[in-house]
C-alpha cells in the first residue's frame, strides 16, 4: 500500500544482481498534490520521492520499514510530472550488523540524475 494512493505506478522492478534493482515508476501528473506543489509549474515533492524509495524497498524485501536515517540526500533536478513522468530508480539494498536495511538510490529521468540518497531503515 502506498502512502499517497494514485501518486505513482510501478511499471516494473527488475533485479540487476542479488542486491541491486531498477524500478521504472510513472508519476501521475493529475494527482492533487501537484495542485499545491506548484500551480502551473508542478514539481514532485522531495519527501514524496523519498517515500517512493521506501515503498520500492518494502516491495522488494517484503518487509515494513521505518526510516531511521537519511544521509547524502541530494536533489539535483526538478521533476516535472508533465514533462518527465517516467522515472528510473536504481537502488542497492544491504543489511548492517544490527539488521537494519541500508539503501543507496539514484533516481533519473532520461540522462538526468534527479535524486541521490542513502537511507537506513529499521524493520517494523
C-alpha positions as a Markdown table, in Angstrom:
| # | Residue | x | y | z |
|---|---|---|---|---|
| 1 | Unk | 0.0 | 0.0 | 0.0 |
| 2 | Unk | 1.3 | 3.4 | -0.9 |
| 3 | Unk | 1.1 | 6.5 | 1.4 |
| 4 | Unk | -0.2 | 8.6 | -1.5 |
| 5 | Unk | -2.7 | 6.5 | -3.5 |
| 6 | Unk | -2.5 | 7.1 | -7.2 |
| 7 | Unk | 0.6 | 9.3 | -7.0 |
| 8 | Unk | 2.6 | 6.8 | -9.0 |
| 9 | Unk | 2.5 | 3.5 | -10.6 |
| 10 | Unk | 5.4 | 0.9 | -10.7 |
| 11 | Unk | 5.8 | -0.2 | -14.3 |
| 12 | Unk | 8.3 | -2.9 | -13.3 |
| 13 | Unk | 11.1 | -3.8 | -10.9 |
| 14 | Unk | 13.9 | -6.0 | -12.1 |
| 15 | Unk | 17.0 | -7.3 | -10.3 |
| 16 | Unk | 20.4 | -6.4 | -11.8 |
| 17 | Unk | 22.2 | -8.6 | -9.2 |
| 18 | Unk | 21.5 | -10.2 | -5.8 |
| 19 | Unk | 21.0 | -6.8 | -4.1 |
| 20 | Unk | 20.8 | -4.2 | -6.9 |
| 21 | Unk | 17.4 | -3.3 | -8.5 |
| 22 | Unk | 16.0 | -1.0 | -11.1 |
| 23 | Unk | 12.4 | 0.2 | -11.0 |
| 24 | Unk | 10.5 | 2.2 | -13.6 |
| 25 | Unk | 7.9 | 4.4 | -12.0 |
| 26 | Unk | 5.4 | 6.6 | -13.7 |
| 27 | Unk | 4.2 | 9.7 | -11.8 |
| 28 | Unk | 0.5 | 10.7 | -12.2 |
| 29 | Unk | 0.6 | 14.3 | -13.3 |
| 30 | Unk | -3.1 | 14.8 | -12.4 |
| 31 | Unk | -2.6 | 13.8 | -8.8 |
| 32 | Unk | -4.0 | 16.6 | -6.5 |
| 33 | Unk | -0.6 | 17.0 | -4.7 |
| 34 | Unk | 0.6 | 18.9 | -7.8 |
| 35 | Unk | -2.2 | 21.5 | -7.4 |
| 36 | Unk | -0.4 | 22.9 | -4.5 |
| 37 | Unk | 3.2 | 22.0 | -5.4 |
| 38 | Unk | 3.1 | 24.2 | -7.5 |
| 39 | Unk | 0.1 | 25.6 | -9.5 |
| 40 | Unk | 1.0 | 25.9 | -13.2 |
| 41 | Unk | 4.5 | 24.5 | -12.5 |
| 42 | Unk | 4.2 | 21.1 | -11.0 |
| 43 | Unk | 7.2 | 19.6 | -9.2 |
| 44 | Unk | 7.4 | 16.3 | -7.4 |
| 45 | Unk | 7.9 | 17.0 | -3.7 |
| 46 | Unk | 11.2 | 15.7 | -2.4 |
| 47 | Unk | 9.6 | 13.9 | 0.6 |
| 48 | Unk | 7.4 | 12.0 | -1.8 |
| 49 | Unk | 10.4 | 10.9 | -3.9 |
| 50 | Unk | 12.0 | 9.7 | -0.7 |
| 51 | Unk | 8.7 | 7.8 | 0.2 |
| 52 | Unk | 8.8 | 6.1 | -3.2 |
| 53 | Unk | 12.3 | 4.7 | -2.4 |
| 54 | Unk | 11.0 | 3.4 | 0.9 |
| 55 | Unk | 8.0 | 1.7 | -0.7 |
| 56 | Unk | 10.1 | 0.2 | -3.5 |
| 57 | Unk | 12.4 | -1.3 | -0.9 |
| 58 | Unk | 9.5 | -2.6 | 1.1 |
| 59 | Unk | 8.2 | -4.3 | -2.1 |
| 60 | Unk | 11.5 | -6.0 | -2.8 |
| 61 | Unk | 12.2 | -7.0 | 0.7 |
| 62 | Unk | 8.6 | -7.9 | 1.6 |
| 63 | Unk | 9.0 | -6.1 | 5.0 |
| 64 | Unk | 7.5 | -3.0 | 6.6 |
| 65 | Unk | 10.2 | -0.4 | 7.1 |
| 66 | Unk | 10.7 | 2.7 | 9.3 |
| 67 | Unk | 13.2 | 5.4 | 8.2 |
| 68 | Unk | 15.8 | 5.9 | 10.9 |
| 69 | Unk | 18.4 | 7.8 | 9.0 |
| 70 | Unk | 18.7 | 9.7 | 5.7 |
| 71 | Unk | 22.2 | 10.8 | 4.6 |
| 72 | Unk | 23.7 | 12.2 | 1.4 |
| 73 | Unk | 20.3 | 13.3 | 0.2 |
| 74 | Unk | 20.9 | 15.4 | -3.0 |
| 75 | Unk | 18.1 | 16.7 | -5.2 |
| 76 | Unk | 19.9 | 17.6 | -8.4 |
| 77 | Unk | 17.0 | 18.3 | -10.8 |
| 78 | Unk | 13.3 | 19.3 | -10.6 |
| 79 | Unk | 10.9 | 16.6 | -11.6 |
| 80 | Unk | 8.0 | 18.0 | -13.5 |
| 81 | Unk | 5.5 | 15.2 | -14.0 |
| 82 | Unk | 4.1 | 16.8 | -17.1 |
| 83 | Unk | 7.5 | 16.6 | -18.8 |
| 84 | Unk | 9.2 | 13.7 | -17.0 |
| 85 | Unk | 6.7 | 11.4 | -15.6 |
| 86 | Unk | 8.7 | 8.2 | -16.2 |
| 87 | Unk | 11.5 | 7.8 | -13.6 |
| 88 | Unk | 14.1 | 5.2 | -13.1 |
| 89 | Unk | 15.1 | 4.2 | -9.5 |
| 90 | Unk | 18.3 | 2.2 | -9.2 |
| 91 | Unk | 18.8 | 1.0 | -5.7 |
| 92 | Unk | 21.2 | -1.2 | -3.8 |
| 93 | Unk | 20.0 | -3.0 | -0.6 |
| 94 | Unk | 22.2 | -4.2 | 2.2 |
| 95 | Unk | 21.9 | -5.0 | 5.9 |
| 96 | Unk | 24.1 | -3.7 | 8.7 |
| 97 | Unk | 25.2 | -5.7 | 11.7 |
| 98 | Unk | 22.1 | -4.6 | 13.6 |
| 99 | Unk | 19.8 | -6.0 | 10.9 |
| 100 | Unk | 18.8 | -2.6 | 9.6 |
| 101 | Unk | 18.2 | -2.1 | 5.9 |
| 102 | Unk | 20.5 | 0.3 | 4.1 |
| 103 | Unk | 19.5 | 1.6 | 0.7 |
| 104 | Unk | 21.6 | 3.6 | -1.8 |
| 105 | Unk | 19.5 | 5.1 | -4.5 |
| 106 | Unk | 19.9 | 7.1 | -7.7 |
| 107 | Unk | 16.8 | 8.4 | -9.4 |
| 108 | Unk | 16.9 | 9.6 | -13.0 |
| 109 | Unk | 14.7 | 10.6 | -15.9 |
| 110 | Unk | 16.3 | 10.2 | -19.3 |
| 111 | Unk | 20.0 | 11.1 | -18.8 |
| 112 | Unk | 19.3 | 13.5 | -16.0 |
| 113 | Unk | 20.0 | 12.5 | -12.4 |
| 114 | Unk | 17.3 | 14.0 | -10.2 |
| 115 | Unk | 18.0 | 12.4 | -6.8 |
| 116 | Unk | 20.7 | 10.6 | -5.0 |
| 117 | Unk | 20.4 | 9.3 | -1.4 |
| 118 | Unk | 21.3 | 6.8 | 1.3 |
| 119 | Unk | 18.6 | 5.6 | 3.7 |
| 120 | Unk | 18.7 | 3.3 | 6.7 |
| 121 | Unk | 15.5 | 1.6 | 7.8 |
| 122 | Unk | 14.5 | -0.4 | 10.8 |
| 123 | Unk | 12.4 | -3.4 | 10.1 |
| 124 | Unk | 9.0 | -3.0 | 11.8 |
